[in-house]
């Protein structure tokens, strides 16, 4: 049996009529840039997140960069974040001219360790950028307390955390700004690149709304130099068609995770740990093994398409070693990068496929 890490075709087939109708509507209206479809999705996404507003942008990376620029973070500034993430998180900081400062992770949840964050704050620190990794919220209560006490911004990287919650509050409504990716494989995915910024400060959101569209307030009036980072109306329409299904898909992911927990109990892997008081949305189901690479080959031989998120920490990436990060030591991050393994999980994953994955893991020779 072949089991894919994610099956986007299965999702499309389940709502094909709604998706095709949304695409046809855009083609019939020939309104491709911003407009009603974008405004409608932005309002629906803000409501889903529980934030005052949302601004659709061209990608999750654009959301991060525009958020930093809206806060006037740039050369000479530092932003504390994690090295156990996709490069876009740090890339956005570097691209605005600021310096990413990498804190180590909690070895159990893989999210930023607040105590290490506080140790790294200097007079140049302007913001903390936690990543809600794999769909589990970072310790926002602790990070917001540090930020408020030290006069810092918090920008949530919520690219993997659609619908995740901390104490009943949704990720995307807690930090000063929050950034979402709608890359096709995300829990809510477009059919191309797309992203959004959410928040509760109308002035900040208005600035991001201007900056995404060349800094303009009217068609030919530009109050600042901006960027071409608009979300396409086509992607907004597709996301709008998918959004009513997101909660059901999320609950399916959570059921699959519970099933994996049950079937992998006693196996020679560490299953995900979930902090009390949070809602994990399982963008990825990540186990841990000291023999990760051998386990990965064992799974691939059985046609289980597992993955690794992420095998090279950012401070060990050639791009950041070249920028002077070669001496940075993050032991928990480095050990996680050597041991984590993502098992297939998506809402439509059949139970027999899930059981086959779990049985294959359990059959890995000790």
N, C-alpha and C positions, 0 to 999 in steps of 0.2 A: 504493500500500500504506500502510495506517495502522499505525503502531507506537506502542504506549503506553509511557509511561515505566516503568510496572509493571503487571502483569496479575494481580490477585488471584484473578480467576475461574478462570484456568488452573490455579493452584495448588490451589484448592478441588476442581476436577473431578478432579485427579490423585489425591486422597486422600479423596474424598467419603464413602466408606463409613466410614472411621475417624473423620472429623469428626462425621458424623451419629450414629455410635454413641456418641461421647463426650457429645454434647449430650443424646441420649436417656437416657444413664445418669444425668446430673444431674437431668433431669426426673423420671425414675422414682424416684430417691432423695430428691428434694425437699430436698437439702442444698445450700443456695445460698451460705452464708457460711462461709469457712474450711473446716475439716474435712479428711477424708482426701484429697480431690483436691488441695487446696492443699499439704498436707504431702508428698504423693507428688511433685508437680511441683517443690517446693522442693528435695527431696533429689536429684532427677534433674538439676536445673539446677546445683546446687552441684557435683555430680560432673562434669557436662559442662565447667564452668568450671575445675574443679580447686581450688575453694575449700573451706574447712571447712564453710561453711553458706551458706544463702540465705534471704531473707525476701521473700515475695511482697507487693507493695503495689499501689495503685490505678493508678499511672502511673509513667513515668520521672521526671517532675517531682517527684512525691511521694517517689520514691527519693532524689533529690538533697536535697530539703528535710529529710527525716527523718534522712539521714546527717549533715547539718550540725548538726541539733538534738541528735543523739546524741553529738556531739563538743563540745556546749555552745558552739558558735560562734554569736555574736549581735551585738548592738549594740556598736560600738566596735572590732570585729574587721574584718580585711581578708582576702579570699580572692583569690588570683591565678588568673586564667583567661583564656580567649581571647574575642575579640569576633567571631571568624569561626565562628559556630555558631548554632543555633536559640536563641531568647531564653530558653528554659527553663533553660539552664545558669546564666545570670546571674540570672534571675528568682528561682531558689531561694535564692541568696545574699542578694538584696535582701529577700526575704520573711521571712528570719530576722532581719533588722535589721542584717546585716553589709554591708560595702561591696565590690562587685566591683572588682578592679584588673585592667585589661586589658593583657596582654602581647602583643607582636607575634608573628607566626607565622614559621616557616621558609618562605621563598618557594617551596621545591621540594615539600615534603610537605604544607603548609598547616596543620601542627600547631604547638603552642606551641614557641617558641624558648627552650630552657632558659637561654641566656645572658641573655636579656632578663628572664626570670622572676627570676633572681638579682638583677638590677639593681633590681628593684622591691620587694624584701623590706624591710619596716620592722619596728619593734618591735610593730606592730599586726597583722602578718601571722600568721595561724593555719593556713592551709592553701593547697595548690595543687590546682586542679581542672582537669586536662588533659582534653581531648576527643579521643577516638580518631576523628578526622574521616574520614568516607566509608568507614570500615572499616579504615583503616591505623593501627596503634598509634602513639601519641605516643612520644617518647623517654623511656620510663619509667626506664630505667637512670640517665640523667642527672638526671631529676627526683627520683627516690627518693634519689639521693646528696645532692642539694641539701637535700631535706627532712630527711634524717637528720642532716646536718651542722648545719642551722639549727633543728632541733626543731619541724618542721612536719608536719601531716597531709597525706596525698595521697588525694584522692577521685577515682577514675577515673569520668569520664562515658563509659560504654561503650555508650551508646544505639545506636550504629551499628556495634558491634564484636563481635557474637556470633561466637565462635570465633576471633577474631583472636589472634595470638600474638607474643610477643617472646622470642626465644631458646628456643622450645619451651614457654614458659609462657603460659597463656591470659590475655588481658585479663579482669579480674574477680578475679584471684587474686594480684595483685602489689601494688596500692595497699593502704592501710589499710582502705578500703571502696571498693566499686565499684557503679555504678548502671546498670541496664539498663532500656530501654524496650521494650515489646512492642506498641507502636502497630502497627496492621495492616500498614503498608508496610515494617516492619523485616524483617531477614533471618529472624528468628523473630517472627512477628506474631500477636497475638490477634485476636479479632473485636470489638474495642472497646479501651478503654484498659486497660493493665496494665503492671506494672513489677516490678523486683526489686532488692534490695540483696544483694551477696555480700561475703564477707570471711573472715578467719581468726581474728578476735577474738570469741570466743563471748559475752563480756559486752556488747560493742557490738551484736552482732546480736540478743541478747535484749532490749536496750533498744529497738531499732527494732521488734522484734516486739510489745512492749508498746505503744509509742507509736502504731503503726498502728491499734491497737484500743482507743482511749480510755484508754491507760495502765493497763490492767487486768491483774491476775494471775489472778483468778478472775472469775466472771460479774459479781459485784457488789463487787469490791474493786479500787480504782484507786490505784496507788502514786504516780502522777504525772498531771498533766493531759496528755492525749494528743490523738489525732486520729482521724478516721474515714477511714483510707487503706488499707483492706484490699483485697486482690485478690479478685475474685469467683471462686467455685468453678467457675462455667461457663467463665471465661477460663482458669483453671488446667487444666481438663480439655482444652480445645482446644489449649493450648500443650503439654500432655503428649502429645497425639496427634501433634502436629507434630514434636516434638523428635527422635524417631528418624530423621527425614528431613533434619535440618538439615545434617549433614555432606555428604550427597549434593548438597543444594542449594548449599552453599558451594562445593564443587568445581565445580559447573556455573557458578556466577558467575565463578570464577577462570579457567575455560576460556574463557568469553565475553570476559573482560578480555584474555586472551592473544590471542584472535582479533581483537579491536579493535586491540590493539597492532600486530598484523601488518598488518591492512588499512589502518590509518591512518599507517603508516610513510611519511614523506615528505609527508604532508598538511600543510596550513598551520594546524595546531593543535599544542599541546603535550600529549602524552599523559601519563598519570599516572606518576610516579616512585615506586619502592618502595624503602624503606631495606633495606639488607642485614640479614639475620637476623630479619626479621619476616614474618608471614603476614597479608597483606592479604585481607580477605573481601569487598571490593567491594560494600558496601551501595549505593554509587554509583560509577559510572564517570565521572570528571570530567576533561574536557579544558579547555584554556585558549586563548583567542584575543583579540588586541587589538581585533578587530572582533566581539566576542561578540554584541552585540545584533542586528547584521545577520545573523550566522550563525544565531541563534535564529529570526529571521523566515524565513530561507531554509529551515530545517528544518521549521518549522510549515507553510509553504506546501506542502511535500512530505508533510505529515501525519506527520511524525516529532515525537512529543510530548516534546521535550527540556525540561529545567527548569534553574533556577538555584538553587544552594545555596552561598552565600546572597547576595542582591543588596545588602542594607543591613547593614553591620557594626553590632554592638550599640552601640558608642559613637556611632554616627550615627543610631540609632533615636530617634524623638521622645521616647519614654519615658525614655531615658537622657540625652538632651540636656537634658531638663527637670530631671534630677537633677544636672546640673553637669558632664557629660562632653564638652561641646562643644569644649573645647580639647585633648582627647586626640588625639595624632597617632600613627597606626599605619600607616606607609606600605605595608608588605608586605600587611597585611590589606586595606587600601583598594584596592590594585591587584588583589588576587585577587578581591575582591567585584565588580570591574568587568569581570573577564575569564573567570571560571569558568563552565562549562556542563556540565550532567549529561546524558549520553546514556542511552537506554533500556537497562536491564539488570535481568534477573530470571531465575531458574533455567530457566524454561520458554521463554525467548526462542528462537524458531526461527532457524536459521542463515541462512535466506534473508532474514529480517527484519533480522538483525544486519548482513548484507552490504548490504542496502538503506540502512540508517542510515549505514554507513561510506561507501558510494558517494555518498550525498547530501552528506555532509561534504566529500568530496573534490571534488565538483562545485561547491562554493561558489566563486564567481568571485573571483580575487585582486584 
